[in-house]
Amino acid sequence: MLVKTFASAVHGINATTVTIETSVSKGVNFMMVGLPDNAVKESQQRIDAALRYNGYKWPGGQKIIINMAPADIRKEGSAYDLPLAVGILAASQQILQNDIEKYMIMGELLLDGTLQPIRGVLPIAVQARHEGFKGFILPKQNAREAAIVNNLEVYGVENIKQVIDFFNGTGTLEQTIVDTRSEFFNNLGKSDVDFADVKGQENVKRAMEIAAAGGHNIIMVGPPGAGKTMLAKRIPTILPPLTLIEALESTKIHSVAGKAGRETSLMTIRPYRSPHHTISDVALVGGGTYPQPGEISLAHNGVLFLDELPEFKRTVLEVMRQPLEDRVITISRAKFSVEYPAGFMLVASMNPCPCGFYNHPEKACVCSPGVVQKYLNKISGPLLDRIDIHIEVVPVPFKELSDSRLSETSQAVRERVMRARNVQAERFTKNEGIHSNAQMSSKMLRSYCKLSDAGISLLKNAMERLGLSARAYDRILKVSRTIADLEAAPDIQTHHLAEAIQYRSLDRDNWAG
């Protein structure tokens, strides 16, 4: 007897429906085809034990052939246990076939029939709705994540016995219902940290506000204990809140990587990823034998914070060049390629020298001559070229640390950032794929960053006197355009340029002595 059940294979952040054809006939053979990996092949033992434990049996003395189509896509992981088990039971007439083909079925089985959570639930649910499936049966731990998708009945189950009883008509399953919009907007932007927690550092907060308003990458240079990490953690709180589309996209990536929370549905705060400097290049950009999203994709629509930037391996930092420009990363293999989104805001921090006290107002630097420049040279020019704002962070004096007055809240800063982003959204309406000033091309700079004679003179003098590099020119224009947007100014003024010039510390010829 031939029976079809339906599962799904995740490719990148999208899913492809897999048709599992199960044929049980006379004979004594078992065969599974359709490019299953070892985890899928091992499902025979898990299914056999789970069925016996729950009072059912593996069809003995019969020929079982299972085909997983399309056969040219590799099937990976243990999430196919449940649809394979249901197919075998239906083909051996141990359960009824009624409505089986109307449901997407996924889940990993333990030996007692208990279901384990799986990865990539959200893209699978999206594809199931797109293809007109009535419902989705999956482990209970993943049910809320799948229930984000409307017009799809989602049933979270704990044991294979519940699924068998459901198809036999002797039991019912409880549908998981999530009011996606209500839950999303009620929890939107909630965070445990706030800019009001930071004492002093007003100049750095200003630089971060500009970076958030224009989507600019930023690097902080300062001694240990100056507050660089504390400030970086609070950047997501001043970025505009996630839209529903952004939240869905970010949640899909985290779902595929197995990072989505079990009791949550849509992400409501922007991602913040802070990998350790020992990370490998594959872990950062994604990949592996069976490609998975890396840190830059997990930070999509959010912030990627690289603390102690010069301590990262050179090869790790260099692989970020292309994603910083294109906002996507393509993982290519001999037989296929996978594309992951990588639209993140890079925030980096570093000590000014190995000892950490170069340019410190009180402590003396003990590094020998030339060491400061050598330390800075660990970061390549092409990577530094993609960072718009360089800001020096100095220690906060005791007077400011002990001040009991509250600083400006993240919400107040966010409102100004959102107004500036709205100006940019209107400006780039006709430019597809451009959403912020940081993404402007050289051609667009000529259109949107026109300078007065006084502005041209100021910029010329700054580049000559401070020894600014040619690459700093475009960055200064982009940042000054963002400063003007924060003030709702239609044109770039000289004071906008003057402030933007201050944010190119690492480009100055005499910075490292």
C-alpha positions as CSV (number, residue, x, y, z in Angstrom):
1,M,0.0,0.0,0.0
2,L,1.3,3.5,-0.9
3,V,0.9,6.5,1.4
4,K,2.2,10.1,1.1
5,T,3.1,12.2,4.1
6,F,4.6,15.7,3.9
7,A,7.6,17.2,5.6
8,S,10.1,20.0,4.7
9,A,13.8,20.7,4.1
10,V,15.2,24.1,5.0
11,H,17.6,25.6,2.5
12,G,19.1,29.0,3.6
13,I,16.1,30.7,5.4
14,N,13.5,29.2,3.0
15,A,11.9,25.8,3.1
16,T,11.2,23.2,0.4
17,T,8.3,20.7,0.8
18,V,9.4,17.1,0.9
19,T,7.0,14.4,-0.2
20,I,7.6,11.1,1.7
21,E,6.2,8.2,-0.2
22,T,5.9,5.0,1.8
23,S,5.2,1.7,0.2
24,V,4.5,-1.5,2.3
25,S,4.2,-4.7,0.3
26,K,5.2,-8.4,0.5
27,G,8.8,-9.1,1.1
28,V,11.5,-8.7,3.7
29,N,13.5,-5.6,2.7
30,F,13.8,-2.0,3.9
31,M,15.0,0.7,1.7
32,M,15.1,4.5,2.0
33,V,16.0,6.7,-1.0
34,G,16.1,10.4,-1.8
35,L,19.5,11.5,-0.4
36,P,18.8,11.0,3.3
37,D,21.8,11.7,5.6
38,N,22.9,9.3,8.4
39,A,20.6,10.9,10.9
40,V,17.6,10.2,8.7
41,K,18.7,6.6,8.0
42,E,19.1,6.0,11.7
43,S,15.4,6.9,12.2
44,Q,14.4,3.3,11.6
45,Q,15.7,2.3,15.0
46,R,14.1,5.3,16.8
47,I,10.8,4.7,15.1
48,D,10.8,0.9,15.8
49,A,11.5,1.5,19.5
50,A,8.9,4.3,19.8
51,L,6.1,2.3,18.1
52,R,6.8,-0.8,20.3
53,Y,6.7,1.4,23.4
54,N,3.3,2.8,22.5
55,G,1.7,-0.5,21.6
56,Y,2.3,-0.5,17.8
57,K,4.7,-2.4,15.7
58,W,7.1,-2.1,12.8
59,P,5.7,-4.0,9.9
60,G,7.6,-7.3,10.1
61,G,8.1,-9.7,7.2
62,Q,7.2,-7.0,4.7
63,K,9.0,-4.9,2.1
64,I,9.1,-1.2,3.0
65,I,10.3,1.3,0.5
66,I,10.5,5.0,1.4
67,N,11.2,7.7,-1.2
68,M,11.8,11.3,-0.1
69,A,11.2,13.6,-3.0
70,P,12.6,15.8,-4.6
71,A,15.4,13.3,-4.6
72,D,18.1,15.8,-5.6
73,I,17.9,17.7,-2.3
74,R,19.8,16.3,0.7
75,K,17.5,15.5,3.7
76,E,19.3,16.3,6.9
77,G,18.6,15.8,10.6
78,S,16.2,13.8,12.8
79,A,13.2,16.0,12.3
80,Y,11.8,13.5,9.7
81,D,11.2,10.8,12.4
82,L,7.5,11.7,12.9
83,P,6.4,11.9,9.2
84,L,8.3,8.7,8.5
85,A,6.6,6.9,11.4
86,V,3.1,8.2,10.4
87,G,3.7,7.1,6.8
88,I,4.8,3.6,7.9
89,L,1.8,3.2,10.2
90,A,-0.6,4.4,7.5
91,A,0.9,2.2,4.7
92,S,0.7,-0.8,7.0
93,Q,-3.0,0.1,7.8
94,Q,-2.4,0.6,11.6
95,I,-3.8,4.1,11.3
96,L,-6.4,5.6,9.0
97,Q,-5.3,7.7,6.0
98,N,-8.0,10.3,6.4
99,D,-6.6,13.8,5.9
100,I,-2.9,12.8,6.4
101,E,-2.0,14.6,3.1
102,K,-3.5,17.8,4.4
103,Y,-0.9,18.2,7.1
104,M,2.7,19.2,7.3
105,I,4.3,16.8,9.9
106,M,7.7,17.3,11.5
107,G,9.4,16.1,14.7
108,E,12.2,14.1,16.3
109,L,11.3,11.0,18.3
110,L,12.8,9.6,21.5
111,L,12.7,5.9,22.1
112,D,9.5,6.3,24.2
113,G,7.7,8.3,21.4
114,T,8.3,11.7,23.1
115,L,8.8,14.5,20.6
116,Q,11.9,16.7,20.7
117,P,12.0,20.3,19.4
118,I,13.4,20.9,15.9
119,R,15.0,23.8,14.0
120,G,13.7,26.0,11.2
121,V,10.0,25.8,12.2
122,L,9.1,29.3,11.0
123,P,10.2,29.0,7.4
124,I,8.5,25.6,7.2
125,A,5.2,27.0,8.5
126,V,5.4,29.9,6.0
127,Q,5.9,27.4,3.1
128,A,3.2,25.2,4.4
129,R,0.7,28.0,4.3
130,H,1.9,29.1,0.9
131,E,1.3,25.6,-0.5
132,G,-2.2,25.4,1.0
133,F,-1.7,22.8,3.8
134,K,-4.5,22.7,6.3
135,G,-2.3,22.4,9.3
136,F,1.1,21.7,10.8
137,I,1.8,19.0,13.4
138,L,5.0,19.4,15.3
139,P,6.6,19.2,18.8
140,K,4.9,21.3,21.4
141,Q,8.0,23.3,22.2
142,N,8.0,24.8,18.7
143,A,4.2,25.4,18.4
144,R,4.2,29.1,19.4
145,E,6.9,29.8,16.8
146,A,4.9,28.2,14.0
147,A,1.6,29.8,15.2
148,I,3.0,33.2,14.1
149,V,1.8,32.2,10.6
150,N,-1.9,32.9,10.1
151,N,-4.3,30.8,8.1
152,L,-2.5,27.6,9.2
153,E,-3.8,25.3,12.0
154,V,-0.8,24.5,14.3
155,Y,-0.9,21.5,16.6
156,G,1.8,21.1,19.2
157,V,2.1,17.5,20.4
158,E,4.2,15.8,23.1
159,N,4.1,12.1,22.0
160,I,3.5,10.1,18.9
161,K,0.5,8.4,20.5
162,Q,-1.4,11.8,20.3
163,V,-0.7,12.0,16.6
164,I,-1.9,8.4,16.0
165,D,-5.1,8.9,18.0
166,F,-5.7,12.2,16.1
167,F,-5.6,10.5,12.7
168,N,-7.6,7.5,13.9
169,G,-10.3,9.8,15.2
170,T,-10.0,8.6,18.8
171,G,-8.4,11.7,20.1
172,T,-8.1,15.5,19.5
173,L,-5.2,17.9,19.4
174,E,-5.3,21.4,20.9
175,Q,-4.6,24.1,18.3
176,T,-2.0,26.7,19.3
177,I,-3.3,30.2,18.5
178,V,-1.1,33.3,18.8
179,D,-2.4,36.8,18.2
180,T,0.8,37.8,16.4
181,R,0.1,41.5,16.0
182,S,-1.1,42.1,19.5
183,E,1.7,40.1,21.1
184,F,4.3,41.8,18.9
185,F,3.2,45.4,19.5
186,N,2.7,44.8,23.3
187,N,6.3,43.5,23.7
188,L,7.9,45.8,21.1
189,G,11.1,47.4,22.2
190,K,11.1,46.2,25.8
191,S,14.6,46.0,27.1
192,D,16.4,45.7,30.4
193,V,19.1,48.3,29.5
194,D,18.8,52.0,28.9
195,F,21.0,54.9,27.9
196,A,19.9,56.6,31.2
197,D,22.2,54.0,33.0
198,V,25.3,55.6,31.4
199,K,26.9,58.4,33.4
200,G,28.8,61.0,31.4
201,Q,30.2,60.2,28.0
202,E,27.9,62.7,26.3
203,N,30.1,63.0,23.2
204,V,30.1,59.2,22.7
205,K,26.3,59.1,23.1
206,R,26.0,61.8,20.5
207,A,28.2,59.8,18.1
208,M,26.0,56.7,18.7
209,E,22.9,58.7,18.1
210,I,24.3,59.8,14.7
211,A,25.4,56.3,13.9
212,A,21.9,54.9,14.7
213,A,20.2,57.7,12.8
214,G,22.2,57.0,9.6
215,G,22.9,53.3,9.9
216,H,26.6,54.1,10.2
217,N,29.2,51.6,11.4
218,I,31.1,52.9,14.5
219,I,34.4,52.1,16.3
220,M,35.2,53.2,19.8
221,V,38.8,53.7,20.9
222,G,39.6,54.0,24.6
223,P,41.3,52.5,27.7
224,P,39.8,49.6,29.6
225,G,36.9,50.4,31.9
226,A,35.9,53.6,30.0
227,G,32.4,52.1,29.2
228,K,32.7,51.0,25.6
229,T,30.9,47.7,26.1
230,M,28.2,49.3,28.3
231,L,27.5,51.8,25.6
232,A,27.5,49.2,22.8
233,K,24.9,47.1,24.6
234,R,22.5,50.0,24.6
235,I,22.6,50.8,20.9
236,P,19.6,48.5,20.0
237,T,17.5,50.6,22.4
238,I,17.9,53.7,20.3
239,L,17.5,52.1,16.9
240,P,13.9,52.3,15.4
241,P,11.7,49.5,16.6
242,L,11.5,46.4,14.5
243,T,8.7,46.3,11.8
244,L,6.7,43.2,11.4
245,I,8.5,42.3,8.2
246,E,11.9,42.8,9.9
247,A,10.8,40.8,12.9
248,L,9.7,37.9,10.7
249,E,12.9,37.9,8.8
250,S,15.1,38.0,11.9
251,T,13.0,35.3,13.6
252,K,13.4,33.0,10.5
253,I,17.2,33.3,10.7
254,H,17.2,32.5,14.4
255,S,14.8,29.6,13.9
256,V,17.0,28.0,11.2
257,A,20.0,28.4,13.5
258,G,18.1,26.9,16.5
259,K,18.4,30.2,18.5
260,A,14.7,31.0,18.7
261,G,13.2,31.0,22.2
262,R,10.9,28.0,22.8
263,E,8.2,30.0,24.6
264,T,8.3,33.1,22.4
265,S,6.9,33.8,18.9
266,L,8.2,36.8,17.0
267,M,11.3,38.7,18.0
268,T,10.4,42.1,19.4
269,I,13.8,43.7,20.0
270,R,16.6,44.1,17.5
271,P,19.3,41.4,17.6
272,Y,22.5,42.1,19.5
273,R,25.4,39.7,18.8
274,S,28.7,39.9,20.6
275,P,31.0,37.0,19.5
276,H,34.3,36.4,21.3
277,H,37.5,37.3,19.5
278,T,38.5,33.6,19.2
279,I,35.6,33.0,16.7
280,S,36.4,31.4,13.4
281,D,35.7,32.9,10.0
282,V,33.0,30.2,9.3
283,A,31.3,30.9,12.6
284,L,31.2,34.6,11.9
285,V,29.9,34.6,8.3
286,G,28.2,31.2,8.2
287,G,28.9,27.9,6.5
288,G,30.1,24.5,7.5
289,T,29.6,21.1,5.9
290,Y,25.8,21.6,6.3
291,P,25.6,25.5,6.0
292,Q,24.2,27.4,9.0
293,P,23.8,31.1,9.5
294,G,26.8,32.9,11.1
295,E,26.9,35.7,13.6
296,I,26.6,38.4,10.9
297,S,23.3,36.8,9.8
298,L,22.1,36.4,13.4
299,A,22.7,40.1,13.8
300,H,20.6,41.0,10.7
301,N,18.4,44.0,11.4
302,G,20.4,44.6,14.5
303,V,23.9,45.2,15.9
304,L,27.1,43.1,15.6
305,F,29.5,44.1,18.4
306,L,33.1,43.2,18.0
307,D,34.9,43.9,21.3
308,E,38.7,44.2,21.3
309,L,38.7,44.4,17.5
310,P,42.5,44.0,16.9
311,E,42.5,40.7,18.8
312,F,40.3,39.0,16.1
313,K,42.2,37.0,13.6
314,R,43.0,38.9,10.4
315,T,41.2,36.4,8.2
316,V,38.1,36.6,10.4
317,L,37.8,40.4,9.9
318,E,38.6,40.3,6.2
319,V,35.6,38.0,5.4
320,M,33.3,40.8,6.6
321,R,34.3,43.2,3.8
322,Q,31.8,41.9,1.2
323,P,28.8,41.5,3.6
324,L,29.3,45.0,4.9
325,E,28.8,46.3,1.4
326,D,26.2,44.0,0.0
327,R,24.3,43.2,3.2
328,V,24.0,39.5,2.2
329,I,26.5,36.6,2.4
330,T,26.5,33.8,-0.1
331,I,27.9,30.4,1.0
332,S,29.0,28.5,-2.1
333,R,29.6,24.7,-2.3
334,A,30.3,22.5,-5.3
335,K,26.7,21.4,-5.7
336,F,24.8,24.3,-4.2
337,S,24.9,27.8,-2.8
338,V,23.0,29.4,0.1
339,E,22.3,33.0,0.7
340,Y,21.7,34.5,4.1
341,P,20.8,38.2,4.9
342,A,23.5,40.2,6.7
343,G,22.1,43.7,7.0
344,F,23.7,44.6,10.4
345,M,25.2,47.7,12.0
346,L,28.8,47.1,13.0
347,V,29.9,48.4,16.4
348,A,33.5,47.8,17.3
349,S,35.7,48.7,20.2
350,M,39.4,48.6,20.9
351,N,42.1,49.7,23.2
352,P,44.4,52.4,21.7
353,C,47.5,50.2,22.3
354,P,48.5,46.9,23.9
355,C,48.8,48.3,27.4
356,G,45.5,50.2,26.9
357,F,46.6,53.7,28.1
358,Y,47.8,55.6,25.1
359,N,46.4,59.1,25.3
360,H,45.0,58.4,28.8
361,P,44.6,61.7,30.7
362,E,46.2,60.3,33.9
363,K,48.0,57.0,33.3
364,A,51.2,56.7,31.3
365,C,51.4,54.4,28.3
366,V,54.3,51.9,28.6
367,C,54.3,50.8,25.0
368,S,57.6,51.3,23.1
369,P,57.7,53.6,20.1
370,G,55.9,52.2,17.0
371,V,53.9,49.7,18.9
372,V,50.8,51.8,18.9
373,Q,50.8,52.1,15.1
374,K,51.6,48.4,14.8
375,Y,48.6,47.6,17.0
376,L,46.3,49.8,14.9
377,N,47.7,48.2,11.7
378,K,46.1,44.9,12.8
379,I,42.9,46.4,11.3
380,S,43.2,46.6,7.6
381,G,42.6,49.8,5.7
382,P,39.7,48.3,3.6
383,L,37.9,47.3,6.7
384,L,38.5,50.6,8.5
385,D,37.2,52.2,5.3
386,R,33.8,50.7,5.9
387,I,33.5,52.2,9.4
388,D,32.1,55.7,9.2
389,I,32.5,57.0,12.7
390,H,35.7,56.8,14.9
391,I,35.2,58.1,18.4
392,E,37.6,58.3,21.3
393,V,36.3,57.2,24.7
394,V,37.9,58.7,27.8
395,P,37.3,57.5,31.4
396,V,34.4,59.1,33.3
397,P,35.6,61.3,36.2
398,F,34.3,60.6,39.7
399,K,32.2,63.7,39.8
400,E,30.1,62.5,36.9
401,L,30.0,58.9,38.1
402,S,28.6,60.0,41.5
403,D,26.0,62.4,40.0
404,S,22.5,61.2,41.0
405,R,20.8,63.0,38.2
406,L,19.3,60.8,35.5
407,S,20.7,60.9,32.0
408,E,18.6,61.1,28.9
409,T,16.6,58.0,28.3
410,S,16.9,55.7,25.3
411,Q,13.3,56.5,24.3
412,A,14.1,60.2,24.0
413,V,17.1,59.5,21.8
414,R,15.1,56.9,19.7
415,E,12.4,59.5,18.9
416,R,15.1,61.8,17.3
417,V,16.6,58.8,15.5
418,M,13.2,57.8,14.1
419,R,12.5,61.3,12.8
420,A,15.9,61.3,11.0
421,R,15.2,57.8,9.5
422,N,11.8,59.1,8.2
423,V,13.6,61.9,6.4
424,Q,15.9,59.3,4.8
425,A,13.1,57.0,3.9
426,E,11.4,59.8,2.0
427,R,14.7,60.8,0.3
428,F,15.5,57.3,-0.9
429,T,11.9,56.4,-2.0
430,K,13.1,55.9,-5.6
431,N,16.3,54.1,-4.7
432,E,15.5,50.5,-4.3
433,G,17.5,48.8,-1.6
434,I,18.8,52.0,0.0
435,H,17.3,52.8,3.4
436,S,19.8,55.0,5.2
437,N,22.6,57.5,4.5
438,A,25.3,55.0,5.2
439,Q,24.2,53.0,2.1
440,M,24.6,56.0,-0.3
441,S,26.8,55.5,-3.4
442,S,29.3,58.0,-4.7
443,K,26.8,59.1,-7.3
444,M,24.1,59.7,-4.7
445,L,26.5,61.7,-2.6
446,R,26.7,64.2,-5.4
447,S,23.0,64.6,-5.4
448,Y,22.2,64.6,-1.7
449,C,25.3,66.0,-0.1
450,K,25.9,69.3,-1.9
451,L,28.2,71.8,-0.1
452,S,28.3,75.5,0.0
453,D,31.6,77.3,-0.8
454,A,32.3,77.7,2.9
455,G,31.7,74.0,3.4
456,I,34.0,73.0,0.6
457,S,36.7,75.3,2.0
458,L,36.4,73.8,5.5
459,L,36.6,70.3,4.2
460,K,39.6,71.1,2.1
461,N,41.5,72.7,5.0
462,A,40.6,69.7,7.3
463,M,41.9,67.2,4.9
464,E,45.1,69.1,4.4
465,R,45.9,70.0,8.0
466,L,44.8,66.7,9.6
467,G,46.2,64.5,6.9
468,L,42.9,62.8,6.3
469,S,42.9,60.1,3.7
470,A,40.9,60.3,0.5
471,R,38.5,57.5,1.7
472,A,37.6,59.8,4.6
473,Y,36.0,62.3,2.2
474,D,32.9,60.2,1.4
475,R,32.5,59.1,5.0
476,I,32.5,62.7,6.2
477,L,29.8,63.7,3.7
478,K,27.6,60.8,4.7
479,V,27.9,61.5,8.4
480,S,27.3,65.2,7.9
481,R,24.2,64.4,5.9
482,T,22.9,62.4,8.9
483,I,23.7,65.2,11.3
484,A,21.7,67.6,9.1
485,D,18.8,65.1,9.1
486,L,18.8,65.0,12.9
487,E,18.4,68.8,12.8
488,A,15.8,68.5,10.0
489,A,18.1,70.8,7.9
490,P,17.6,70.5,4.1
491,D,21.2,71.3,3.4
492,I,24.6,70.4,5.0
493,Q,25.9,73.4,7.0
494,T,29.5,74.1,8.0
495,H,28.9,73.1,11.6
496,H,27.5,69.7,10.4
497,L,30.7,69.2,8.5
498,A,32.9,70.3,11.4
499,E,31.2,67.7,13.7
500,A,31.6,65.0,11.1
501,I,35.3,65.7,10.7
502,Q,35.8,65.1,14.4
503,Y,34.6,61.5,13.9
504,R,37.6,60.5,11.8
505,S,40.2,60.0,14.6
506,L,41.9,57.0,13.1
507,D,42.4,58.6,9.7
508,R,44.6,61.4,11.1
509,D,48.3,61.0,10.2
510,N,49.4,62.0,13.7
511,W,46.9,59.9,15.7
512,A,49.3,57.2,16.7
513,G,52.3,59.6,17.3
